[in-house]
Structure formats: C-alpha cells, structure tokens
Amino acid sequence: MRGFIISLALVVITLYTLPAEIRADTYYFYVPASSNMTVLDEIVNGTRITIAPPNNVALLDVIGLHNNTEVNIWELPSNRLFASFKIGKLEKRTIFVPCNKFFKVTSNYRILLYLQGGSQYHNLGTSSFYPSIKGGFRGKEFVLIPTTIPDIALTSGKSFSNLIIFSLKENTLIEVKDSSGGWRVENNLDKYGVATYRLWCRIKKGSRARGLGNSILFFINSSSDVLVMSLAPASFMAIPSLEGGFVGKVFFVPVHSSTSIPGSKPLILIVPTQPCLVSIYDTKLNTIGNKKFSLEDVNKNTFWLFSPKKSEGFFIIKSTGNITVLAGSTYGGKSLEYLGDDITFIGIRPNQEAKIYVPTKAIIFVLKSTIIEIDNSTTNLDTGEYLILSSGVHTIKPNESVVVEILGNSTGWRSWGSYIISFSDIAISYKVPKGFAEKGGWWSPWMTVGIIVVIIVIVIILAKIGILSKIISILSGGF
C-alpha cells in the first residue's frame, strides 16, 4: 500500500511538472449557426486535395504536437462522445462539427485547434493569433495551418496576410518553412519589426491558388520571442497582452480594412478595468492617440473606440492600468454593430477582473466548479456548464480560470474562424523586455528624477556645513 501511494504521488508530481507543451489540455467552443460552406481545395505536400463539407457544419482542424496523442471530442451539455481518435506528431485531422452546438475537446498531450466556417470564409478570411507550441501567444516555435485570406483582387490590392510576425527584440532571426520541405524563407527583424507573408491556404474548389509554400502545415522558428498572427477584412480578434493572458498593460495590435468592402473601417476597442492613461503608438513610437480613464469611467463601463486614419497599420498600446483590447474591421457600416462576422477567444485568470466588450454575444466556459462575479451578480458554474452573455460591456471576475468565446455577427455568419485557446494558454506569463515601447536616446524621465534627488542632497549638505548661506550672500551681492 505504501509503495502504491508513493507511486501515485510521483505520477501526480510528474503531471504537474511537465512542460506546458506536453501536458494534457482541455478546450471548449461553440459553433455558430453558420451559413453552409462550399467545396474547398487545399494543398498538402504539393498535392491539391478536396474537402466537401455537408450542410450545416464547420471545420475543426486538430494539429498533433506529439506522437500517440489521444483526442476526444464531447458534445455539450449532454456530454455525448462525438469523436475519438489518435493523432501523431505534426499530423493534421479535420473534423466536421455541426453548427449551433457546444463542444469540449480533451487530449493527453497539448494540441492546436483551428475552428472556421461560413460560405465565404475562404474568400474574406479571418483574423487570429496563432498559439505557440509551448502555450500562450509569445514564443520561438510555432506550428500552424494558415487561416484563409482574401484574394488580392477582392481587396483592391491590399496586402492582407495570413502570417504576420512581430519582433519584440532587435536582431531577431526568423525562419518560416512548410512541411513538404519545398519552401523556406529567412528574415532578420529589428525591434518592433514586422514581417508579412501570404501562405498557401484553403480556397474555393477550382480557384487559383494564392500564397507561398506548398503545404497546409508551416513551421516558424525564431531566435527570440515573437508574436504570430493573421489579418483579414471584416473580422476581429481579442488581443493577448505581451505580459501573458488577455488582461494587461502592453499590447501589439494589427488592423487592416479593405476599401473594396462597403463601409469598411478599422477599429481598436479598449476597455479599462481600472483608472489609467492609455497611449497608442506606431512601430516607430510616434504617439497616435491618448485617452485617460477615471474611476467614474471604469464604473460606467466607458470604452475607447479608436479608428486609425489609415486603413492599415501596426500599433503598440501601453497603459498605466489593466485593459482589454479587441481589434478588427467592419463590414457594411462604420459602427460596432457591423463588426464581424467572426469569433475570438479571451481568457481570464483566477481572481482577475476583466471588462470585455461583446458585439453580439459571448459564452463563458469553465474547467472546474467556478464562482464568477458578473456585472452585479454572482453565479456558480460546474464542469461542462456554460453561461451566455448579451452584447455590451461586461465585468467578469472568476475564482478559477475561464475561457470566453466572443461572437460578432453582422452579415449572417458568412466568414469566421479562430484558433481556440486552452486553459494553459491563459496561465502563462512573460516579462516585457526592458525599455519596450520607450523612445531611445541618452535621456529619460528617470534621469531627470535622479538629478533632482542629487541636487536636493547637495543643498542639504551645504546647508549643514554653513556654505549654502555664504553662496546665497555672494549671489545676492553681499560680502
């Protein structure tokens, strides 16, 4: 018995000390009541294959990061086993999931999940951050199935990209290659540098292929931490903080809208959790905008809807207090009701307060029994339960980590998609590089403070030894 207890303890310790990229994980998601998908083509190792989705389904791509990965997909709230299979390292499996349903996915090793659908998603594309192999949204290694992007002809020549790489440090060497070994590129990025690519992705059957490379799987390696994302018109995404999670003070935000889409307008939506000063910079650290939020603003759920003057751009946001950030572009009009179609995911840590904006509705998922303070009420959700939120700003504070799926429907779910975050993605924290988003040069505000302190100390010393009064007398003309 004693030996059994010791063995069990060792197993538990091993499970909790495994790296995040190996540890078992759980994912939750809702599939919108989407429009039917068309027949699609994709390129795998140089060969074009066809996907023919039946009516009333979306696509769930499952990417294995380790051999012998067991994946189980459960339909909620019935907890019925929907699908079960094994997947190998760097193997991709595509599952048809029915629309207007809730699901849970479990795996014995970390996996990557990409959910997408709609009749036009292959033409309009979708925006999303790509999670790293080790979890979270910063890292040096990434594996991805590229999100779809529009054809250049549909976007008036605008360079929407399904691979955008942002560098946090100078002299960051990046390598991008496909799984067939037939395409590879290198780039050296400066601090705040951005590299953009159009990778092979799914297209409408019979359409001309677009992008680079010749395989559905791509790999990214970098010498230091980078952020990796995609950008498409008429879509939006929750922006992860550079500190980890989605509630923070420093963010990198890409936006892009198309002049060929009626009423399209780029938007950045910032909701403060506490009184703060928020500043938006371009990648050259020129100030684009500032806004101060008071305690009254926070209590009234005031948010900042910022629209860049240009239709595209890359921005850095810094705040003196915690905020959440949603970014994207509209379709059909310039107001928030035209944001989307799209879905995105945001994570909230235990005892962390977050204020989030919901365009249409949102669903809160929990991993275990969780007490959640929502707006002015408290609710308790058990494993497998979920809670639907209406549109508007909501204040959420859980005692355990929660995942929130945010939905925006402006045109009938024609084009939407996102990589799904896990609970381990929420927990990972990072350090923001020293001096990040601070203008260079030999002078800084802290040097001013230091000089003032030194002057005060010198004055005190001179006063104590009687020299200060003599200096004052001389300067005033006395002897």
Secondary structure as GFF3:
##gff-version 3
##sequence-region A 1 479
A	DSSP	alpha_helix	2	17	.	.	.	ID=ss1
A	DSSP	beta_strand	25	31	.	.	.	ID=ss2
A	DSSP	beta_strand	40	44	.	.	.	ID=ss3
A	DSSP	beta_strand	47	51	.	.	.	ID=ss4
A	DSSP	beta_strand	57	64	.	.	.	ID=ss5
A	DSSP	beta_strand	69	76	.	.	.	ID=ss6
A	DSSP	beta_strand	80	87	.	.	.	ID=ss7
A	DSSP	beta_strand	92	98	.	.	.	ID=ss8
A	DSSP	beta_strand	101	107	.	.	.	ID=ss9
A	DSSP	beta_strand	111	117	.	.	.	ID=ss10
A	DSSP	alpha_helix	121	124	.	.	.	ID=ss11
A	DSSP	beta_strand	128	129	.	.	.	ID=ss12
A	DSSP	beta_strand	139	144	.	.	.	ID=ss13
A	DSSP	three_ten_helix	152	154	.	.	.	ID=ss14
A	DSSP	beta_strand	163	167	.	.	.	ID=ss15
A	DSSP	beta_strand	172	178	.	.	.	ID=ss16
A	DSSP	beta_strand	184	189	.	.	.	ID=ss17
A	DSSP	beta_strand	194	197	.	.	.	ID=ss18
A	DSSP	beta_strand	203	204	.	.	.	ID=ss19
A	DSSP	beta_strand	218	230	.	.	.	ID=ss20
A	DSSP	beta_strand	236	238	.	.	.	ID=ss21
A	DSSP	beta_strand	248	256	.	.	.	ID=ss22
A	DSSP	beta_strand	266	272	.	.	.	ID=ss23
A	DSSP	beta_strand	276	282	.	.	.	ID=ss24
A	DSSP	beta_strand	287	293	.	.	.	ID=ss25
A	DSSP	alpha_helix	295	299	.	.	.	ID=ss26
A	DSSP	beta_strand	304	306	.	.	.	ID=ss27
A	DSSP	beta_strand	312	329	.	.	.	ID=ss28
A	DSSP	three_ten_helix	336	338	.	.	.	ID=ss29
A	DSSP	beta_strand	342	348	.	.	.	ID=ss30
A	DSSP	beta_strand	354	366	.	.	.	ID=ss31
A	DSSP	beta_strand	370	374	.	.	.	ID=ss32
A	DSSP	beta_strand	377	381	.	.	.	ID=ss33
A	DSSP	beta_strand	386	398	.	.	.	ID=ss34
A	DSSP	beta_strand	402	408	.	.	.	ID=ss35
A	DSSP	beta_strand	416	419	.	.	.	ID=ss36
A	DSSP	alpha_helix	423	427	.	.	.	ID=ss37
A	DSSP	alpha_helix	445	464	.	.	.	ID=ss38
A	DSSP	alpha_helix	467	475	.	.	.	ID=ss39
###
